[in-house]
Amino acid sequence: MEEFAEIRVKEAGVEPPKALAATVHFIDHYIGEWSGRIFAWFIIPMAFGLAYEVFARYLFNAPTMWAYELTYQLYGSHFMLGAAYTLYKGKHIRTDLFYEKYPVKWQGRVDAVLYLCLFFPGIILFFWAGWDEALHSWAIKETSEATPWRPPIYPFKATIPIAALLLLAQGVSEFLKSLYAAVRGRWL
């Protein structure tokens, strides 16, 4: 039955162009999916750092200087660098009171316009500001002032433009899928 459906799709000429399908697949698989799989591992050292701090502080009355710095940097990196994966999975917040009732063509049109008018300008601004901040931080070898430990935070600040680039790439994929839906009336 599936083979029959594939033949009908090919006969109807609704198979997506190979370049479009390959581009979307590459971005979704190698950027969206793999960035999420890699950066998800940040949660493990963060959990160990928090657990160690809780035990040290409350069982042995020996709080650490490093646990706070470690956890906020790992959590911030986890959150920022996982944003492209979240976009790929469609898990960002969406107010879809009316959107879900639209036909697929209109959903694609709405998404394409919003990506073009709001998402891309916002992410480009986010990248530009983050890049400037990260360069300055690396130039002065910035350290944290939150604790006496004072670890370097310039690698942490570099996650901002990296996250913006990942989001920008995933946004291109989502925009292409939206355009396809707007034209063809079905999702890629």
C-alpha positions in Angstrom: 0.0 0.0 0.0 2.9 2.4 0.8 4.5 1.7 -2.6 1.2 2.6 -4.3 1.1 5.9 -2.3 4.7 6.7 -3.3 3.9 6.0 -7.0 0.8 8.3 -6.8 2.9 11.0 -5.2 5.6 10.8 -7.9 2.9 10.7 -10.7 1.2 13.8 -9.3 4.5 15.7 -9.3 4.4 16.6 -5.7 7.8 15.0 -4.8 10.0 17.8 -3.4 13.0 18.9 -5.5 16.0 16.9 -4.6 18.1 19.9 -3.7 15.5 21.2 -1.4 15.0 17.8 0.3 18.8 17.3 0.6 19.3 20.8 2.1 16.5 20.3 4.6 17.7 16.8 5.5 21.3 18.0 6.0 20.4 20.9 8.2 17.8 18.9 10.2 20.0 15.8 10.7 23.5 17.2 10.9 22.9 20.5 12.6 19.5 20.3 14.4 19.6 16.6 15.5 23.3 16.3 16.2 23.7 19.6 18.0 20.9 18.5 20.4 22.5 15.1 21.0 25.9 16.5 21.7 24.9 19.4 23.9 22.4 17.3 25.9 25.4 15.8 27.6 26.1 19.1 29.4 23.3 18.1 31.8 25.4 15.2 33.3 28.3 17.3 34.7 25.8 19.9 35.8 23.8 17.4 37.7 26.9 15.9 39.3 28.1 19.4 40.3 24.8 20.3 41.9 24.6 16.9 43.7 28.1 17.3 45.0 27.3 20.9 46.2 24.2 19.7 48.0 26.0 16.9 49.8 29.0 19.0 50.6 26.9 21.9 51.9 24.2 20.1 53.9 25.9 16.8 55.0 29.4 18.0 55.6 28.9 21.7 56.1 31.5 22.4 53.5 30.1 24.4 50.6 32.1 24.8 47.4 33.2 27.9 45.6 33.0 26.3 42.2 29.5 24.6 42.0 27.5 27.8 41.4 29.9 28.9 38.5 30.0 25.4 37.0 26.2 24.9 37.1 25.2 28.3 35.7 27.7 28.1 32.8 26.8 24.5 32.0 23.0 25.2 32.2 23.3 28.4 30.2 25.3 26.6 27.5 22.9 23.6 27.6 19.9 26.0 27.2 21.5 28.2 24.5 23.1 25.5 22.4 20.0 23.3 22.5 17.8 25.9 21.0 18.4 24.8 17.4 17.4 21.2 18.4 14.3 22.6 20.1 13.4 24.5 17.0 14.0 21.4 14.8 11.6 19.4 17.1 9.0 22.1 17.0 9.0 22.5 20.8 9.4 26.3 21.0 6.4 28.2 22.4 3.7 28.9 19.9 0.4 30.6 20.4 -1.7 28.6 18.0 -5.2 29.6 18.9 -6.1 30.1 15.2 -3.0 28.7 13.5 -3.9 25.0 14.1 -7.2 25.5 12.3 -5.6 27.0 9.2 -5.1 24.8 6.1 -1.5 23.7 5.6 -0.9 26.3 2.8 -1.9 29.1 5.2 0.2 27.7 8.0 3.2 27.6 5.6 2.5 31.2 4.6 2.2 32.4 8.1 5.4 30.6 9.2 7.4 31.8 6.1 6.4 35.4 6.7 7.2 35.3 10.4 10.6 33.6 9.8 11.4 36.2 7.2 10.2 39.3 9.1 10.8 38.4 12.7 13.0 35.3 13.2 15.9 36.1 10.8 16.3 39.7 11.8 16.1 38.8 15.5 18.6 36.0 15.2 21.0 38.1 13.0 20.9 40.9 15.7 21.4 38.2 18.4 24.4 36.9 16.5 25.9 40.3 15.9 25.5 41.4 19.6 26.7 38.1 20.9 29.7 38.1 18.5 30.7 41.5 19.7 30.3 40.6 23.3 32.2 37.3 22.9 35.1 39.0 21.0 35.4 41.6 23.8 35.3 38.9 26.5 38.0 36.8 24.7 40.2 39.9 24.2 40.2 40.8 27.9 40.2 37.2 29.1 37.1 38.0 31.2 36.6 36.2 34.4 33.5 35.8 36.6 33.0 38.1 39.6 30.2 36.0 41.1 32.5 34.0 43.4 36.0 34.2 44.7 37.0 31.3 42.4 36.7 33.7 39.4 36.8 31.2 36.5 37.1 32.4 33.0 33.8 33.1 31.3 34.9 34.0 27.8 34.3 30.4 26.6 30.8 30.6 28.1 30.1 33.9 26.3 31.2 32.3 23.0 28.1 30.1 23.2 26.0 33.1 22.3 27.1 33.5 18.7 27.5 29.8 18.3 23.9 29.3 19.4 22.8 32.1 17.1 24.5 30.4 14.1 22.9 27.0 14.9 19.5 28.7 15.2 20.1 30.6 12.0 20.9 27.3 10.1 17.9 25.5 11.6 15.7 28.6 10.8 16.7 28.3 7.1 15.5 24.7 7.2 12.2 25.7 8.8 11.8 28.5 6.4 12.3 26.2 3.4 9.8 23.7 4.9 7.3 26.6 5.3 7.7 27.8 1.8 7.2 24.2 0.5 4.0 23.9 2.6 2.8 27.3 1.4 3.2 26.3 -2.3 2.4 22.5 -2.2 -0.2 22.4 0.7 1.7 19.7 2.6 4.7 19.6 4.9 8.0 18.5 3.7 
